[in-house]
Amino acid sequence: MVGQLDNLTGLALAGAKAKAYWELLKFRLSFLVSFSCAFGFVLASPHIEYNTLFMLFIGGFLMSGSSVIINQIIEKDLDVVMKRTMNRPLPTQRVSRNEATILAAVCLVAGVSILTAFTNPLTTGLSLLSLVLYAFVYTPLKRVGPIAVFVGAIPGALPPLLGWTAATGVISYEALIIFGIQFIWQFPHFWAIAWVADEDYKKAGFKLLPSSGQKDLNTAIQIMIYTLFLIPLGLLPATFGITGINSAIVATVCGVLFFALTFSLMKTGDRKAALKIMFASFLYLPIVQIAYVLDKL
């Protein structure tokens, strides 16, 4: 009986540790990174090689996982003071710094190995650039000023470019178009999150809002402007023959609806309006990317 209890306790502890490791990987974020990689790959491929697509997805997930773990290691002491992050594995000491470091290293080595074996040096190099920019440049810049958003938007927009280069081996103008759409999308996405989490961010010293760093009309206008840019940008894949008219219509409708939400923020300046923009940003990108892929297929 004692042995059985010990086994059950051991299994429970192992399960809790595995769950904490899974939380460190930020599954939803890393999955979206992999999805964007797959989107770029499918869009660029005249004939889809599903084995390469699957391994690109896994490699992208692992590289993203490594990036976000390094981010959490660096920000461990800052996460403690923010309500939205205080229950993460490192602040709650469910995972030690050494354990997190080992997991980040394993994900990095595995991700690089997979991308090297199944894609090409350009894709692997860009994935490493993304990790360095996100973990070691964007992360410390968050306490410096809104320049962090510009820097963070680069690795945030690289996944579809990685997918394109994995399929073609080159950075073409088509690759830059899909990179550009996701790059511009980052700004209203980042700023809406920063508006909603402003009190928490201030506790950690994060300075991500533009202009004077305030939740004011100037910031709302900048969110509106970048959202407006998405409307013509969404038409570029059809204009350059990457996709067709159907996805152009979907992208335009999504862009207009996304843009319309910014007027409420400019008018009221309240958290509810910022939340709507934040959730709209979560929906806009996958819907538009799926529309592009379906139109191409």
VODONU-131601 format. One line per 10 residues: number of its first residue (from 1); their letters; for each residue x, y, z of N, C-alpha, C. Coordinates in steps of 0.02 Angstrom, whole numbers, padded with zeros to 5 digits, always signed. Each point is the difference from the previous one (the first is absolute). Layout:
N
NUM) a) X,Y,Z,X,Y,Z,X,Y,Z | ...;
end
This chain:
297
1) mvgqldnltg) +00042,-00060,+00000,-00042,+00060,+00000,+00043,+00063,+00000 | +00052,-00001,+00042,+00045,+00058,+00004,+00034,+00011,-00068 | +00021,-00056,-00031,+00033,+00004,-00065,-00047,+00030,-00052 | -00064,-00021,+00002,-00049,+00026,-00048,-00010,+00074,+00010 | -00004,+00022,+00063,-00008,+00071,+00015,+00060,+00040,-00025 | +00060,-00029,+00011,+00061,+00034,-00024,-00001,+00006,-00076 | -00024,-00053,-00034,-00004,+00002,-00073,-00049,+00053,-00024 | -00057,+00003,+00034,-00051,+00050,-00017,+00026,+00071,+00011 | +00035,+00009,+00056,+00029,+00065,+00015,+00052,+00019,-00052 | +00041,-00050,-00019,+00051,+00012,-00050,-00031,+00019,-00068;
11) lalagakaka) -00054,-00035,-00017,-00034,+00015,-00063,-00031,+00069,+00001 | -00028,+00019,+00058,-00030,+00066,+00007,+00052,+00055,-00007 | +00057,-00011,+00032,+00054,+00049,-00004,+00027,+00006,-00071 | +00007,-00058,-00033,+00025,+00000,-00069,-00050,+00035,-00046 | -00065,-00012,+00012,-00052,+00033,-00039,+00001,+00075,+00010 | +00009,+00022,+00062,+00002,+00071,+00015,+00060,+00033,-00033 | +00057,-00036,+00001,+00061,+00027,-00031,-00009,+00005,-00076 | -00030,-00052,-00029,-00011,+00001,-00073,-00047,+00057,-00019 | -00051,+00011,+00040,-00047,+00055,-00013,+00036,+00067,+00004 | +00044,+00007,+00049,+00038,+00063,+00007,+00046,+00011,-00060;
21) ywellkfrls) +00032,-00054,-00024,+00042,+00006,-00060,-00042,+00021,-00060 | -00059,-00030,-00006,-00045,+00017,-00055,-00021,+00074,+00002 | -00013,+00024,+00060,-00018,+00071,+00009,+00058,+00045,-00022 | +00062,-00021,+00015,+00058,+00039,-00019,+00004,+00009,-00076 | -00024,-00050,-00037,+00004,+00002,-00073,-00052,+00048,-00030 | -00048,+00023,+00041,-00054,+00043,-00025,-00031,-00029,-00064 | -00036,-00054,+00010,-00024,-00039,-00057,-00037,+00041,-00052 | -00047,+00042,+00022,-00040,+00037,-00049,+00043,+00047,-00043 | +00046,+00035,+00032,+00044,+00045,-00037,+00046,-00039,-00047 | +00030,-00053,+00025,+00046,-00039,-00041,-00038,-00035,-00057;
31) flvsfscafg) -00062,-00020,+00013,-00041,-00031,-00052,-00014,+00050,-00055 | -00017,+00062,+00019,-00014,+00052,-00050,+00062,+00016,-00042 | +00059,-00002,+00032,+00062,+00010,-00037,+00008,-00056,-00052 | -00011,-00062,+00022,+00005,-00057,-00046,-00052,+00005,-00056 | -00060,+00021,+00018,-00053,+00008,-00049,+00020,+00050,-00054 | +00030,+00056,+00021,+00022,+00051,-00047,+00056,-00026,-00045 | +00045,-00041,+00029,+00052,-00032,-00041,-00032,-00045,-00053 | -00049,-00040,+00021,-00033,-00045,-00046,-00038,+00039,-00053 | -00030,+00056,+00019,-00036,+00043,-00047,+00047,+00023,-00056 | +00058,+00026,+00019,+00049,+00024,-00049,+00023,-00056,-00046;
41) fvlasphiey) +00010,-00060,+00029,+00024,-00057,-00039,-00051,-00021,-00052 | -00063,-00007,+00021,-00053,-00021,-00045,-00011,+00052,-00055 | +00003,+00063,+00019,-00012,+00053,-00049,+00055,+00001,-00054 | +00060,-00020,+00019,+00057,+00002,-00047,+00008,-00064,-00040 | -00032,-00054,+00021,+00014,-00066,-00030,-00046,-00014,-00060 | +00028,-00013,-00058,-00041,-00021,-00057,-00029,-00070,+00013 | +00040,-00042,+00033,-00023,-00066,+00021,+00023,-00010,+00072 | -00046,-00010,+00045,+00015,-00002,+00072,+00034,-00066,+00018 | +00059,+00005,+00030,+00035,-00058,+00028,-00020,-00005,+00074 | -00045,-00045,+00014,-00031,-00002,+00067,+00050,-00020,+00054;
51) ntlfmlfigg) +00049,-00041,-00017,+00050,-00018,+00050,+00040,+00062,+00021 | +00021,+00040,-00050,+00037,+00061,+00015,-00044,+00049,+00039 | -00064,+00005,-00021,-00046,+00045,+00035,-00007,-00020,+00073 | -00007,-00064,+00014,-00008,-00024,+00069,+00063,+00015,+00041 | +00058,-00013,-00028,+00062,+00012,+00036,+00013,+00075,+00010 | -00019,+00041,-00049,+00004,+00072,+00008,-00044,+00023,+00058 | -00059,-00029,+00003,-00047,+00017,+00055,+00031,-00017,+00067 | +00028,-00060,+00006,+00031,-00021,+00063,+00061,+00043,+00016 | +00042,+00011,-00050,+00060,+00041,+00010,-00018,+00071,+00021 | -00050,+00029,-00033,-00022,+00067,+00018,-00027,+00003,+00071;
61) flmsgssvii) -00037,-00052,+00019,-00028,-00003,+00068,+00056,-00002,+00052 | +00050,-00041,-00013,+00056,-00007,+00048,+00041,+00065,+00005 | +00012,+00033,-00057,+00038,+00063,+00002,-00039,+00053,+00037 | -00066,+00003,-00012,-00041,+00048,+00037,+00000,-00016,+00074 | -00005,-00065,+00016,+00001,-00021,+00070,+00064,+00021,+00035 | +00056,-00009,-00034,+00064,+00020,+00029,+00002,+00076,+00012 | -00026,+00038,-00049,+00000,+00073,+00006,-00040,+00023,+00061 | -00060,-00028,+00007,-00044,+00024,+00054,+00026,-00023,+00068 | +00034,-00057,+00002,+00029,-00023,+00064,+00056,+00047,+00021 | +00043,+00017,-00048,+00055,+00047,+00015,-00029,+00067,+00024;
71) nqiiekdldv) -00053,+00022,-00033,-00034,+00062,+00020,-00023,-00005,+00073 | -00030,-00057,+00019,-00024,-00008,+00068,+00057,-00005,+00051 | +00055,-00029,-00021,+00058,-00004,+00045,+00026,+00071,+00015 | +00007,+00040,-00053,+00025,+00068,+00008,-00048,+00042,+00042 | -00065,-00010,-00009,-00050,+00042,+00033,-00029,-00032,+00063 | +00033,-00051,+00025,-00027,-00036,+00059,-00017,+00047,+00057 | +00045,+00045,+00018,-00012,+00044,+00057,-00052,+00054,-00015 | -00009,+00016,-00063,-00052,+00048,-00020,-00068,-00033,-00003 | -00002,-00063,-00020,-00064,-00036,-00003,-00032,-00006,+00068 | +00040,-00001,+00052,-00025,-00008,+00069,-00046,+00058,+00018;
81) vmkrtmnrpl) +00014,+00060,-00024,-00037,+00059,+00021,-00062,+00014,-00042 | -00009,-00037,-00055,-00057,+00012,-00044,-00053,-00053,+00011 | -00062,+00021,+00006,-00055,-00045,+00013,-00008,-00051,-00056 | +00010,+00022,-00062,-00011,-00043,-00058,+00054,-00053,-00008 | +00057,+00007,+00035,+00055,-00046,-00010,+00024,-00033,+00065 | -00026,+00021,+00057,+00028,-00024,+00064,-00011,-00075,+00011 | -00046,-00030,-00038,-00013,-00071,+00010,+00036,-00044,-00051 | +00046,+00029,-00037,+00039,-00039,-00047,+00046,-00048,+00038 | +00026,-00052,-00034,+00040,-00050,+00035,+00062,+00027,+00037 | +00035,+00048,-00029,+00061,+00025,+00033,-00016,+00043,+00061;
91) ptqrvsrnea) -00046,+00049,-00004,-00016,+00039,+00060,-00028,-00042,+00058 | -00037,-00053,-00017,-00028,-00043,+00052,+00048,-00055,+00023 | +00060,-00001,-00031,+00053,-00048,+00016,-00020,-00072,-00012 | -00049,-00010,-00045,-00016,-00069,-00021,+00054,-00027,-00046 | +00037,+00046,-00030,+00057,-00018,-00041,+00058,+00045,+00020 | +00059,-00029,+00009,+00058,+00040,+00018,+00029,+00035,-00061 | +00042,+00050,+00012,+00033,+00034,-00056,+00044,-00049,-00040 | +00035,-00045,+00035,+00042,-00048,-00034,-00041,-00048,-00044 | -00056,-00022,+00027,-00044,-00045,-00040,-00025,+00036,-00062 | -00021,+00063,+00008,-00024,+00038,-00057,+00055,+00011,-00052;
101) tilaavclva) +00060,+00012,+00024,+00057,+00009,-00045,+00014,-00063,-00040 | -00003,-00057,+00033,+00012,-00063,-00034,-00055,-00013,-00052 | -00063,+00014,+00018,-00055,-00011,-00047,+00007,+00046,-00061 | +00020,+00063,+00013,+00010,+00047,-00056,+00055,-00025,-00046 | +00054,-00025,+00029,+00056,-00025,-00040,-00020,-00062,-00040 | -00038,-00045,+00030,-00022,-00060,-00035,-00045,+00019,-00059 | -00047,+00047,+00012,-00044,+00022,-00054,+00039,+00034,-00056 | +00050,+00039,+00019,+00041,+00035,-00049,+00039,-00049,-00043 | +00034,-00046,+00031,+00040,-00049,-00037,-00044,-00044,-00044 | -00057,-00022,+00027,-00045,-00042,-00039,-00030,+00040,-00058;
111) gvsiltaftn) -00020,+00063,+00013,-00030,+00041,-00052,+00050,+00014,-00057 | +00061,+00019,+00018,+00051,+00013,-00050,+00016,-00063,-00040 | +00005,-00056,+00035,+00016,-00064,-00034,-00054,-00018,-00050 | -00063,+00008,+00019,-00056,-00018,-00045,-00001,+00047,-00060 | +00006,+00065,+00012,-00001,+00048,-00056,+00059,-00010,-00046 | +00058,-00016,+00028,+00060,-00012,-00041,-00009,-00062,-00044 | -00030,-00052,+00029,-00008,-00063,-00035,-00054,+00002,-00054 | -00053,+00039,+00012,-00058,-00005,-00044,-00014,+00064,-00040 | +00036,+00056,+00014,-00011,+00060,-00039,+00065,+00021,-00035 | +00026,+00058,+00017,+00060,+00025,-00032,+00035,+00049,+00047;
121) plttglslls) +00063,+00017,-00014,+00038,+00044,+00045,-00033,+00069,+00010 | -00032,+00026,-00052,-00032,+00066,+00006,-00056,-00002,+00052 | -00041,-00051,-00003,-00055,-00006,+00047,+00026,-00010,+00071 | +00050,-00042,+00008,+00029,-00011,+00066,+00031,+00065,+00027 | +00036,+00035,-00043,+00031,+00063,+00021,-00051,+00052,+00020 | -00054,+00005,-00037,-00053,+00049,+00016,-00035,-00019,+00066 | -00007,-00065,+00013,-00031,-00021,+00062,+00044,+00018,+00060 | +00065,-00006,-00008,+00047,+00019,+00053,-00001,+00076,+00010 | -00003,+00037,-00055,-00006,+00073,+00004,-00062,+00019,+00039 | -00055,-00033,-00015,-00063,+00014,+00035,+00007,-00011,+00075;
131) lvlyafvytp) +00031,-00056,+00019,+00010,-00016,+00071,+00042,+00054,+00034 | +00055,+00019,-00031,+00045,+00050,+00029,-00036,+00067,+00008 | -00035,+00022,-00051,-00035,+00064,+00003,-00054,+00000,+00054 | -00037,-00055,+00004,-00055,-00003,+00049,+00027,-00006,+00072 | +00043,-00048,+00011,+00022,-00015,+00068,+00052,+00049,+00027 | +00045,+00023,-00042,+00057,+00038,+00025,+00001,+00074,-00019 | -00046,+00020,-00045,-00004,+00071,-00019,-00067,+00029,+00021 | -00054,-00030,-00025,-00067,+00024,+00018,-00013,-00003,+00076 | +00018,-00056,+00030,-00015,-00009,+00072,+00030,+00055,+00044 | +00064,+00016,-00004,+00026,+00055,+00042,-00025,+00068,-00021;
141) lkrvgpiavf) -00015,+00009,-00065,-00023,+00065,-00024,-00070,+00018,+00026 | -00037,-00048,+00024,-00068,+00013,+00025,+00001,+00051,+00058 | +00056,+00004,+00035,+00006,+00048,+00056,+00034,+00065,-00022 | +00017,+00004,-00064,+00034,+00060,-00026,-00050,+00048,-00031 | -00043,-00026,-00043,-00048,+00043,-00034,-00037,-00036,-00055 | -00044,+00036,-00035,-00041,-00031,-00052,+00038,-00025,-00061 | +00065,+00015,-00004,+00041,-00029,-00053,-00001,-00076,+00003 | -00015,-00026,+00060,-00004,-00072,+00009,-00054,-00031,-00044 | -00055,+00037,-00012,-00054,-00026,-00041,+00024,-00008,-00072 | +00037,+00049,-00025,+00027,-00006,-00068,+00047,-00060,-00006;
151) vgaipgalpp) +00045,-00007,+00049,+00047,-00056,-00001,-00037,-00066,+00007 | -00049,-00003,+00045,-00038,-00061,+00011,-00042,-00020,-00060 | -00020,+00050,-00039,-00041,-00014,-00059,+00039,-00038,-00053 | +00066,+00004,+00000,+00041,-00035,-00050,-00003,-00076,+00011 | +00020,-00025,+00060,-00008,-00073,+00010,-00073,-00022,-00002 | -00044,+00046,+00020,-00071,-00017,-00002,-00027,-00010,-00071 | +00033,+00032,-00049,-00022,-00005,-00069,+00041,-00049,-00041 | +00053,-00028,+00028,+00044,-00045,-00037,-00029,-00070,-00015 | -00046,-00027,+00041,-00023,-00069,-00014,-00026,-00012,-00070 | -00044,+00042,-00029,-00021,-00015,-00070,+00058,+00005,-00049;
161) llgwtaatgv) +00047,+00044,+00014,+00060,+00006,-00043,+00042,-00064,+00005 | +00005,-00028,+00061,+00035,-00063,+00009,-00033,-00055,-00041 | -00066,-00001,+00001,-00036,-00050,-00039,+00013,+00007,-00075 | +00002,+00062,-00023,+00012,+00013,-00071,+00071,-00023,-00019 | +00049,+00018,+00040,+00069,-00019,-00016,+00010,-00075,+00006 | -00037,-00033,+00045,+00005,-00072,+00006,-00023,-00034,-00064 | -00049,+00030,-00034,-00026,-00029,-00062,+00041,+00020,-00061 | +00029,+00060,+00001,+00033,+00026,-00060,+00075,+00010,+00006 | +00024,+00010,+00061,+00071,+00012,+00010,+00022,+00071,-00013 | -00048,+00045,-00015,+00017,+00070,-00015,-00049,+00047,+00034;
171) isyealiifg) +00023,+00063,+00011,-00045,+00053,+00025,-00021,+00040,-00061 | -00060,-00012,-00024,-00026,+00034,-00060,-00046,+00057,+00021 | -00024,+00038,-00049,-00046,+00054,+00016,-00066,-00027,+00029 | -00019,-00060,-00021,-00061,-00031,+00028,+00010,-00014,+00075 | +00060,-00024,+00017,+00016,-00013,+00070,-00003,+00064,+00041 | +00025,+00054,-00029,+00000,+00064,+00036,-00070,+00028,+00008 | -00045,-00017,-00047,-00070,+00022,+00007,-00033,-00032,+00060 | +00007,-00066,+00006,-00033,-00034,+00057,+00035,+00018,+00065 | +00065,+00013,-00003,+00036,+00026,+00059,-00028,+00068,+00019 | -00010,+00044,-00049,-00023,+00068,+00013,-00068,+00002,+00031;
181) iqfiwqfphf) -00046,-00043,-00022,-00067,-00001,+00029,+00004,-00018,+00074 | +00037,-00052,+00016,+00005,-00020,+00070,+00040,+00050,+00041 | +00048,+00034,-00031,+00039,+00051,+00035,-00044,+00058,+00021 | -00040,+00026,-00045,-00044,+00057,+00016,-00054,-00021,+00050 | -00025,-00062,-00007,-00050,-00025,+00047,+00025,+00001,+00072 | +00066,-00009,+00009,+00028,-00003,+00068,-00014,+00064,+00040 | -00002,+00058,-00033,-00005,+00063,+00037,-00067,+00009,+00036 | -00057,-00005,-00035,-00063,+00004,+00038,-00008,-00058,+00049 | +00028,-00058,-00018,-00003,-00058,+00044,+00038,+00013,+00065 | +00063,+00021,-00005,+00042,+00015,+00058,-00031,+00056,+00042;
191) waiawvaded) -00020,+00054,-00034,-00024,+00059,+00037,-00066,-00011,+00034 | -00044,-00041,-00030,-00063,-00016,+00033,+00013,-00040,+00064 | +00047,-00048,-00004,+00018,-00039,+00059,+00031,+00046,+00053 | +00044,+00045,-00021,+00033,+00046,+00047,-00051,+00047,+00032 | -00051,+00019,-00037,-00053,+00043,+00028,-00038,-00038,+00054 | -00020,-00061,-00016,-00039,-00041,+00047,+00042,-00016,+00062 | +00064,-00014,-00009,+00043,-00022,+00056,+00042,+00057,+00028 | -00020,+00062,-00013,+00042,+00058,+00017,+00020,+00002,+00073 | -00047,-00012,+00046,+00016,+00003,+00072,+00053,-00052,+00018 | -00009,-00061,-00026,+00048,-00053,+00013,+00068,+00017,-00029;
201) ykkagfkllp) +00000,+00024,-00062,+00062,+00016,-00034,+00039,+00055,+00037 | -00036,+00048,+00028,+00034,+00053,+00037,+00034,-00027,+00062 | -00029,-00051,+00031,+00032,-00030,+00059,+00068,-00029,-00017 | +00005,-00027,-00061,+00062,-00031,-00022,+00046,+00049,-00036 | -00024,+00061,-00010,+00040,+00050,-00035,-00002,-00007,-00075 | -00048,-00036,-00028,-00006,-00008,-00072,-00029,+00064,-00031 | +00031,+00021,-00056,-00021,+00062,-00033,-00013,-00015,-00074 | -00060,-00026,-00014,-00015,-00023,-00068,-00048,+00045,-00038 | -00038,+00041,+00035,-00047,+00044,-00035,+00038,+00056,-00036 | -00024,+00020,-00059,+00036,+00050,-00039,-00007,+00071,+00028;
211) ssgqkdlnta) +00029,+00048,-00035,-00003,+00071,+00019,+00026,+00010,+00070 | -00042,+00026,+00044,+00021,+00013,+00068,-00008,-00060,+00046 | -00021,-00056,-00030,-00010,-00061,+00040,-00064,+00001,+00040 | -00047,+00042,-00021,-00063,+00006,+00037,-00058,-00031,-00039 | -00052,-00018,+00036,-00061,-00025,-00032,-00042,+00062,-00019 | +00020,+00033,-00053,-00033,+00062,-00019,-00018,-00001,-00074 | -00026,+00057,-00024,-00023,+00004,-00069,+00057,-00011,-00049 | +00060,+00024,+00015,+00057,-00009,-00045,+00015,-00074,-00011 | -00002,-00038,+00054,+00012,-00072,-00006,-00056,-00033,-00040 | -00062,+00019,+00014,-00057,-00028,-00036,+00004,+00015,-00075;
221) iqimiytlfl) +00022,+00060,-00017,+00007,+00019,-00071,+00054,-00042,-00034 | +00055,-00013,+00035,+00052,-00041,-00029,-00024,-00072,-00011 | -00039,-00026,+00047,-00030,-00066,-00009,-00045,+00000,-00062 | -00038,+00053,-00007,-00045,+00007,-00058,+00038,+00002,-00066 | +00055,+00038,-00001,+00039,+00008,-00062,+00029,-00066,-00023 | +00031,-00037,+00046,+00030,-00064,-00019,-00053,-00051,-00020 | -00058,+00003,+00032,-00055,-00044,-00019,-00025,+00017,-00070 | -00002,+00065,-00015,-00021,+00022,-00067,+00048,-00026,-00053 | +00065,-00001,+00014,+00049,-00025,-00048,-00014,-00073,-00021 | -00031,-00038,+00045,-00013,-00071,-00015,-00048,-00009,-00058;
231) iplgllpatf) -00043,+00049,-00012,-00051,-00007,-00053,+00034,-00003,-00069 | +00041,+00049,-00019,+00033,-00007,-00066,+00052,-00056,-00001 | +00034,-00012,+00057,+00049,-00054,+00002,-00032,-00068,-00012 | -00061,-00008,+00025,-00035,-00063,-00010,-00017,-00015,-00072 | +00002,+00051,-00043,-00015,-00010,-00071,+00062,-00019,-00041 | +00059,+00010,+00029,+00062,-00012,-00038,+00008,-00072,-00024 | -00016,-00051,+00040,+00008,-00069,-00026,-00040,-00012,-00064 | -00061,+00027,-00004,-00039,-00008,-00061,+00028,+00043,-00056 | +00022,+00061,+00017,+00027,+00046,-00050,+00062,-00030,-00034 | +00041,-00035,+00037,+00061,-00029,-00028,-00007,-00073,-00020;
241) gitginsaiv) -00061,-00024,-00001,-00013,-00067,-00026,+00017,-00057,+00047 | +00011,+00015,+00063,+00014,-00054,+00049,-00064,-00038,+00015 | -00055,+00037,+00007,-00066,-00029,+00014,-00050,+00030,-00050 | -00064,-00008,+00014,-00052,+00025,-00045,-00046,+00050,+00032 | -00055,+00014,-00034,-00046,+00052,+00020,-00040,-00018,+00063 | -00014,-00064,+00010,-00041,-00020,+00057,+00034,+00017,+00066 | +00065,-00015,+00006,+00036,+00016,+00061,+00009,+00075,+00007 | +00004,+00036,-00056,+00005,+00073,+00003,-00063,+00030,+00031 | -00057,-00029,-00017,-00064,+00023,+00029,-00001,-00014,+00075 | +00020,-00060,+00019,+00001,-00019,+00072,+00048,+00046,+00038;
251) atvcgvlffa) +00059,+00011,-00027,+00050,+00043,+00033,-00026,+00071,+00007 | -00035,+00024,-00051,-00026,+00069,+00002,-00055,+00006,+00052 | -00046,-00048,+00001,-00054,+00002,+00049,+00028,-00004,+00071 | +00047,-00046,+00012,+00031,-00006,+00066,+00038,+00064,+00019 | +00035,+00029,-00049,+00037,+00061,+00012,-00045,+00058,+00018 | -00056,+00006,-00036,-00047,+00055,+00013,-00032,-00009,+00069 | -00020,-00061,+00017,-00030,-00012,+00066,+00050,+00013,+00056 | +00061,-00021,-00010,+00054,+00013,+00048,+00011,+00075,+00009 | +00003,+00034,-00056,+00010,+00073,+00000,-00058,+00036,+00035 | -00061,-00023,-00011,-00059,+00033,+00029,+00002,-00001,+00076;
261) ltfslmktgd) +00030,-00052,+00029,+00003,-00004,+00073,+00043,+00054,+00031 | +00046,+00028,-00038,+00046,+00050,+00028,-00035,+00066,+00015 | -00056,+00014,-00033,-00035,+00063,+00011,-00030,+00002,+00071 | -00022,-00058,+00024,-00026,-00002,+00068,+00054,+00015,+00051 | +00061,-00024,-00013,+00055,+00014,+00046,+00018,+00074,-00001 | -00001,+00030,-00059,+00015,+00072,-00005,-00054,+00042,+00035 | -00061,-00025,-00003,-00055,+00038,+00030,-00003,-00007,+00076 | +00008,-00062,+00024,-00010,-00012,+00072,+00066,-00007,+00038 | +00051,-00030,-00032,+00063,-00011,+00034,-00003,-00049,+00057 | -00052,-00044,-00001,-00007,-00045,+00057,+00028,-00070,-00014;
271) rkaalkimfa) +00007,-00038,+00052,+00031,-00066,-00004,-00041,-00048,-00043 | -00066,+00007,+00004,-00044,-00044,-00038,+00012,+00006,-00075 | +00009,+00062,-00023,+00013,+00011,-00072,+00068,-00029,-00020 | +00050,+00006,+00044,+00065,-00029,-00014,-00003,-00076,-00001 | -00041,-00029,+00044,-00009,-00073,+00001,-00029,-00024,-00066 | -00047,+00036,-00027,-00031,-00019,-00064,+00053,-00001,-00056 | +00043,+00051,+00000,+00053,+00002,-00050,+00049,-00057,+00010 | +00016,-00015,+00063,+00045,-00055,+00014,-00027,-00067,-00025 | -00063,-00014,+00015,-00030,-00063,-00022,-00009,-00001,-00076 | -00014,+00059,-00030,-00006,+00004,-00073,+00067,-00016,-00032;
281) sflylpivqi) +00055,+00022,+00031,+00066,-00015,-00027,+00015,-00075,+00003 | -00025,-00034,+00052,+00009,-00072,+00005,-00036,-00036,-00057 | -00058,+00027,-00021,-00040,-00031,-00052,+00022,+00019,-00070 | +00021,+00062,-00009,+00016,+00025,-00067,+00052,-00043,-00035 | +00056,-00011,+00032,+00056,-00032,-00034,-00016,-00071,-00023 | -00024,-00045,+00045,-00013,-00068,-00025,-00056,-00003,-00052 | -00051,+00042,+00007,-00054,-00001,-00049,+00026,+00020,-00069 | +00039,+00054,-00003,+00027,+00024,-00063,+00049,-00050,-00029 | +00043,-00029,+00042,+00049,-00049,-00025,-00035,-00062,-00026 | -00052,-00024,+00034,-00037,-00058,-00024,-00034,+00016,-00067;
291) ayvldkl) -00026,+00061,-00005,-00032,+00020,-00063,+00050,+00001,-00057 | +00060,+00024,+00013,+00053,+00000,-00052,+00016,-00070,-00022 | +00008,-00045,+00048,+00019,-00069,-00016,-00056,-00035,-00039 | -00062,+00008,+00022,-00056,-00032,-00035,-00007,+00027,-00070 | +00011,+00064,-00008,-00004,+00031,-00066,+00055,-00025,-00047 | +00059,-00011,+00030,+00057,-00024,-00039,-00011,-00073,-00021 | -00028,-00040,+00046,-00010,-00070,-00014,-00055,-00011,-00052;
end
